Each structure stands twice: as C-alpha cells, then as structure tokens.
Amino acid sequence: MRNISNGNERLRVVYSFPLRLGASRVCYTAWQQVNGLAAAGVDLLVFPGSISRPVGPGVRVSPTLARGRFRIPYRLLGTMRAVALHDHIVARRVEKLAGRIDIIHAWPTGALETLKTAARLGIPTVLERPNAHTGFAMEVVRKECDRLGVPLPPNHEHAYDAQKLRKEEEEYRLATRLLCPSDFVVKTFLDRGFAKEQLARHIYGYDEKVYHPGNEPRDPRRGLTMLFVGVCAVRKGVHYALEAWLRSPASKDGTFLIAGEFLPAYREKLASMLSHPTVRVLGHRNDVPDLMRKSDILALPSIEEGFGLVITEAMGSGCVPLASEACTEICSHMKTGLMHQVGDVAALTQQITTLHQDRALLEKLRAASLKAAPEITWTAAGVKLLDVYRETIAAYRAAAPTEASRAREAAGVKS
C-alpha cells in the first residue's frame, strides 16, 4: 500500500461533481476548488456532469453527461434524475479504479451510489457541504417566509422536499467526513446529533486576479456606499439589510446598491423600501468586482449560509463586510469586518451608522481585510483541502476496521 500520509507522494483523488463545472454559483465554487487542488499538487481525476470552462493544467476530466458538444439536458431529465444518472456512472467508474484511488470527493444529491461503492471497496470519502444541514436550511427558510408572508416557489432550492432531504441525509451517513466550510455549518450538524469527528473544516476562497482593491483615493466626506451581492431571496436577509439601511442616517446621503435578481413575490413585499431614493436595484450584474472596489461596505445578513463567497471577494476588494453569524467567521468582528446575530436589525443599523460616522474605523477594518486576504484565496483553500484529505485518509486507516465497518454498515453491506 502506498504511504501517502507523510506527504511524499501525490494524492490520487476522484472528484465527482454532478452539475456543470465552471458555470455559476456552486458550479463556480467547484471549478475554483478543482483548480486550487491542482495547484496544491493533487493527482486529480474529475468526473463532472458536464464542463462549462477549462480547468487548470494537469487535471484529467471525464464528463458523465456530455460527450463533445452533446450534453444531456438537465431540464429534460429533471435535475434529480440527471444527478442520479451521474452518480450511477461515477459509481461504475470507481469500481474499475479500485486500488488506484486514495480518496473520493463528492457533492450532495449526486453521491449516494458512489459513496456506497466506496464503502464496499474501503475507499475513504468526503462529501461537500456548500450549505448548512439541508433539513435546518429548509426549516429556517420556511419559517422566515411564513413570517414575512412571502410564498416560496415549490421548485425553489430551499423549499421543503422530503425526497431530497432523505437522500442527502443518507449521503451524510455514508461519507467518511462532511466538508464544512464554516463553524455555522458545523453547528447545524452537531445540533442534529452528528459526531464532531465526522465534520471536517475547510474554506472557500476568492480569485485575487479578479477581486482586488482599486487605486482611486476615497473621499471621507462623501456618502457611504453599501452593497449587497447575490440572489435576492429571503434566506439572504435582504429585508434586514434594507430595514437597517433606512433606519441609519447613512441613508440620507449614501447609496445602497443591490446587485442580484429578486424572487417576484419577495420584491413585491419589499417594494416600499426598494423605492427609497438612496436604494438602487441593479439586477444581475457582471461587474461585481468593480462594484466592490467602489463600495465601502458589503451587507450579508443571511439567515442561513454555507460560507458566503462574497465576503472573501469583498475583503480582497477592500470592501468591509457586515455579516450575520450564519456567514463565515473569516469575517472577524472588529478585526476584518463586523458581525451581528441573525435577524438583529438594531445591531446592523448601529454598525452601518458607526462606519458612516467613523471613517477612521472603516479604513482600519478595510486595511485589516486586505492584509488577511492572501490567506483566503482559492490557492490557499486548495492547500487547506489537501490537508483535510490527508487527515481523513490517516484517520480512516487508523480506525480500520472500525471505520470501514461503519461505512459498510451505513451502505447496507454485510461484513
């Protein structure tokens, strides 16, 4: 058996991603993660559903739902069936690769068969958790939608879906480790009875070639510019940001920019606040890096998050994050940003007001964010993830046959 725990040999990793690698949102996250791992020196074999843009040099890519220009349309099959087909194909490929894989990295809803196969073959696995425990996320989003009186579309990613939840919870049980990008995500699993040992911390990052500070000096006498970036949905807490902004004196001569598409019912609910003359709804934008460079603060008052990529991107751009405790702790209170409890509009209002009035503090936080930024790039995230792989493999082998037996039992395989 190869000794990979001492770091002298390249890890052989199968990376399974059931969607279109390199597209938007989690597809972008996975693409950056693959590139970060490649830069860290991983021997990487990637099985995406399909691929939207090229990956870094040396990465082998073999799509499951595409060949050449032909792609199986997810809308035609339905996403759940499409990712299940991807999972089935990856599981069969893993069978043929037995003995040539050190660890498998999978993504949720498209990993069940793969994880069962890995358990049977004695291959350790990590399962990405880009959000909190799915059951927790569905519950808190439903409660907040009910409180606001905003209906959630039945096909929305956070609408309650018993079948999806059952499948993901089975995947949770099968994985050797769950990859948690924030302490908040860890807590949602601990609260549901998961062992701390099954939860591995890693981080996401930002692209320093795209997100960087501007060169133009900032006039401390001008009004404060606050920015929100993301899908304008209830879980992101845009209503909290609007309420806090309008309560603060910063709204008298400042500007609140909202870059993202609204769910129609949510926009209708917030219409009176959105109509304020200092609030500008920009819709989906492709110039987010420039918006961040020109803004003073970024508001992300989410009620549920996995990490909040925009926080690292804002920090790298010199835009100070004001985030809820549901977001990444990379935004450290009074060091690289300001934090508040979920739903605490009074605290967020005070934070906006403080930075509006105290530009020296704003500049201090901005400087600290920029200083910390090199530690949270996608390259740094790749190194951290490689460490998690090594730790997972070492723990798996140290616990054998106990760990292997647990995995086989979860997979329904008799010893």
Number of C-alpha atoms within 10 A of each C-alpha: 4 8 10 15 18 8 11 8 13 14 21 16 21 23 21 28 31 29 26 23 26 21 16 12 11 16 19 16 19 25 23 25 20 24 21 25 24 21 18 19 15 21 19 21 19 21 26 26 27 26 23 15 12 12 18 15 9 14 18 13 16 17 23 26 23 16 11 7 6 9 15 14 12 16 10 9 12 10 16 16 15 21 23 17 19 26 27 18 18 29 21 13 14 20 14 9 11 14 12 13 18 21 22 23 23 28 23 21 22 28 30 25 21 28 34 23 22 27 26 20 15 22 24 26 27 26 24 21 22 22 19 24 26 22 20 18 21 19 14 15 21 20 11 15 17 12 9 14 12 19 15 20 11 10 9 9 12 19 16 19 15 10 9 14 16 14 15 21 16 16 26 25 18 28 28 30 25 25 26 26 26 26 19 22 26 23 17 18 22 15 11 11 9 16 10 12 11 18 21 22 16 19 23 28 27 28 15 18 8 13 20 22 20 14 7 8 6 12 8 14 9 10 16 24 22 28 27 27 26 21 18 22 22 24 21 23 20 26 24 22 25 22 16 23 28 18 18 18 18 24 24 14 12 18 19 27 21 25 22 18 17 19 16 12 15 20 19 12 14 15 11 9 16 19 11 13 13 19 20 15 16 12 16 16 14 9 9 21 19 15 21 29 21 19 22 25 28 24 31 27 29 24 22 26 25 23 26 24 19 21 27 29 25 32 34 31 28 27 33 33 30 26 26 26 23 24 28 24 19 22 23 16 16 13 15 25 26 23 24 19 15 19 17 13 20 14 16 28 21 16 20 25 19 16 20 25 17 12 16 12 14 21 18 15 25 25 18 17 26 21 14 17 23 16 14 22 22 25 24 19 23 27 20 19 22 21 15 18 25 18 14 22 21 16 16 20 17 11 12 12 12 12 18 22 18 18 25 22 17 19 22 13 14 9 9
